[in-house]
């Protein structure tokens, strides 16, 4: 059985154009780099190197995943041992 194709309505785009986007954090890559997604139109953004928001492209998704892996391994090494 085929899955029905979900059509994006005009309402989310119109809502965002009138009232602005309502972004929520979907992923915290590092302390300074985060990924955001609009609740209404599903637009995805990420933090760029200068601190501004930029469209989340496949290139930036790959960069963020590598950055997350490096950051988490560094945090694991810096964690003090209990014994």
C-alpha positions as CSV (number, residue, x, y, z in Angstrom):
1,X,0.0,0.0,0.0
2,X,1.4,3.4,-1.0
3,X,1.8,6.2,1.5
4,X,-0.2,9.2,0.7
5,X,1.8,12.2,-0.3
6,X,1.6,15.0,2.2
7,X,1.1,18.4,0.7
8,X,2.3,21.4,2.4
9,X,-0.5,23.9,2.9
10,X,-0.4,27.5,2.2
11,X,-1.3,28.3,5.9
12,X,2.1,27.6,7.5
13,X,3.9,29.7,4.9
14,X,1.4,32.5,5.2
15,X,1.5,32.3,9.0
16,X,5.3,32.6,9.0
17,X,5.3,35.5,6.5
18,X,2.8,37.4,8.7
19,X,3.9,36.7,12.2
20,X,7.5,35.4,11.7
21,X,9.0,32.0,12.3
22,X,8.7,30.2,15.6
23,X,12.0,28.3,15.9
24,X,12.7,25.6,18.4
25,X,16.0,23.9,19.1
26,X,16.0,20.4,17.6
27,X,19.7,19.5,18.2
28,X,22.5,21.0,20.3
29,X,25.7,20.2,18.4
30,X,28.1,22.0,20.8
31,X,27.6,24.7,23.4
32,X,27.6,27.3,20.7
33,X,26.2,25.5,17.6
34,X,22.6,24.4,17.5
35,X,20.1,23.3,14.9
36,X,16.7,25.0,14.8
37,X,13.3,24.1,13.1
38,X,10.2,26.3,12.6
39,X,7.2,24.8,14.3
40,X,4.9,25.9,11.5
41,X,6.7,25.6,8.1
42,X,9.5,23.1,9.1
43,X,12.2,25.4,7.9
44,X,15.6,24.3,9.3
45,X,18.5,26.5,10.3
46,X,21.8,26.1,12.0
47,X,24.3,28.5,13.6
48,X,27.1,29.6,11.2
49,X,30.7,30.3,12.2
50,X,30.0,34.0,12.8
51,X,27.0,33.3,15.0
52,X,24.3,34.1,12.5
53,X,21.7,31.6,11.4
54,X,21.9,29.9,8.0
55,X,19.8,27.4,6.0
56,X,20.6,23.8,7.1
57,X,21.8,22.1,3.9
58,X,23.1,18.6,3.6
59,X,26.7,20.0,3.7
60,X,26.0,21.7,7.0
61,X,24.2,18.6,8.4
62,X,27.4,16.6,7.7
63,X,29.6,19.3,9.2
64,X,27.4,19.4,12.3
65,X,27.5,15.7,12.8
66,X,31.3,15.6,12.6
67,X,31.5,18.5,14.9
68,X,29.2,16.8,17.4
69,X,31.2,13.6,17.3
70,X,34.5,15.6,17.9
71,X,32.9,17.6,20.7
72,X,31.4,14.6,22.5
73,X,34.7,12.6,22.4
74,X,36.5,15.7,23.7
75,X,34.0,16.0,26.5
76,X,34.4,12.3,27.4
77,X,38.2,12.7,27.6
78,X,37.9,15.7,29.9
79,X,35.5,14.2,32.3
80,X,37.3,13.5,35.6
81,X,37.5,9.9,36.7
82,X,36.0,9.0,40.1
83,X,38.8,6.7,41.1
